[in-house]
Amino acid sequence: MTDVASANPQKTGEIAGASSSGAVALANNTTIVVGGGVTFPALFGLYNNGFLPEGIRIIGYARSKMSHEDFQSKVTKYIKTPIPAMKQKLEEFLKACSYVSGQYDQDEGFELLEKEIKKAEETYSDKNAPKNRVFYMALPPSVFTVVAANFKKHNYSEGGINRIIVEKPFGKDLDSSREMQIGLKKEWKEEEIFRIDHYLGKEMVKNLLVLRFANVMLDASFNKNLISNVQITFKEPFGTEGRGGYFDEFGIIRDVMQNHLLQVLSILTMERPVSFSAEDIRDEKVKVLRYIPEIKPEDVLLGQYTAEGDKPGYLDDDTVPKGSICPTFAACVVHINSPRWEGVPFMLRAGKALNEQKTEIRIQYKDVTQGVFKEITRNELVIRVQPGEAVYLKMNSKAPGLAMRTVPTEMDLTYKRRFSDLKIPEAYEALILDAFKGDHSNFVRDDELDIAWKIFTPLLHHIDEKKPKPEGYAYGSRGPAKLDEFTSKKLGYARSEAPYSWPSTSVL
């Protein structure tokens, strides 16, 4: 049975200062220009639920030549409409969408785009109100700066609000990232730029601040005196599947670890912000990242998946360069040399073609003081980001019966059970809505990006120059054979010998 608080969010506690200070929400008279097409399902989700400004106009811009009908067919292919009412909404949404074909480095295409934007703006009911424009760049990083410059040159709204949303990757190392940011900020103000890392829009990542700072007992335990080690894990059960050409250029560290997992780490370990305004939150994330020294090669385990059964290995992918040593798996140990976290090892672990789909944070506490209890299972706080959002605390309890025997059990918050009547929004929906609100809280700031690259760039250059051969691991396995030894040695993680299975997995 669901109580009133979970059914009605208005009855739950409000976060003081949760909105970005000085943020301006976009109202009517707004046009979205989408460079690339992956954002349309998220835009439809917001439109379907009434979160986009009234009279919104959406214009796709890309190099592909296609008719209006072909464009709408392409958009529709990626949008799921399980109920008839949504199909009607989809028809309305498609009427608000149009498409312009043009090159990314030539004026002509952007001039045609400007004509299409002005045509859309003629449909607004308030002809005299300022015209707002949002530019979403889901494009290859090689064209980021040139497209951003052309948007500013040809399509910037004078008198209205302008915002530009940029998808990762934000460069390949510190120098390329700085070059990209200089080019971007040459044309656009920092307050106009929204750098998306979609992990910051995931419900459980956004929940980290509440779990930490709204629960005294949890926050009090987050320190070097009680915590032994922390693992942040990203696992995918599939390989590159024909996308090896793109992936090989970046590798698992650039693709997942330097951005997604480091963002999760910074939110998990930051100090309590002065308020929940965007800049106060991002200030604390930057502070904790500055405590992290560059990662040493000896603190990293690299892997590359090999064929298993009917599953091909990474090098079997025709799009992968022959003999590539690109890592598809990496585990690296990070240290935070702050008063709170000094001495606590953090492991970031990410891999493709593993045994399951999972992203989770696993916080293992120190051993119970010896004496009454011996060789008892360590407590663990586990935060499941995806799939099946959940938080559970592994704890020890007396087994029912006459004997004094301890067993590992759990305190369990599984979202699908506790919040069964509430829909968890998609990450991109949440982030696009934040951008419309002008709230930078869940977007990456320029100095934050710079520090993140400083941490990883020496390691990435070492891999590029020394070309260490990654250890092979079978498609569908847990990872390289040395993983458990590496985890035990570098992290001090104690695997429980007592039989334990989390019963909540049966309902996910």
Order of alpha helices (4+ residues) and beta strands (2+ residues): alpha-beta-alpha-beta-alpha-alpha-beta-alpha-beta-alpha-beta-alpha-beta-alpha-alpha-beta-alpha-alpha-alpha-beta-beta-beta-beta-beta-beta-beta-alpha-alpha-alpha-beta-alpha
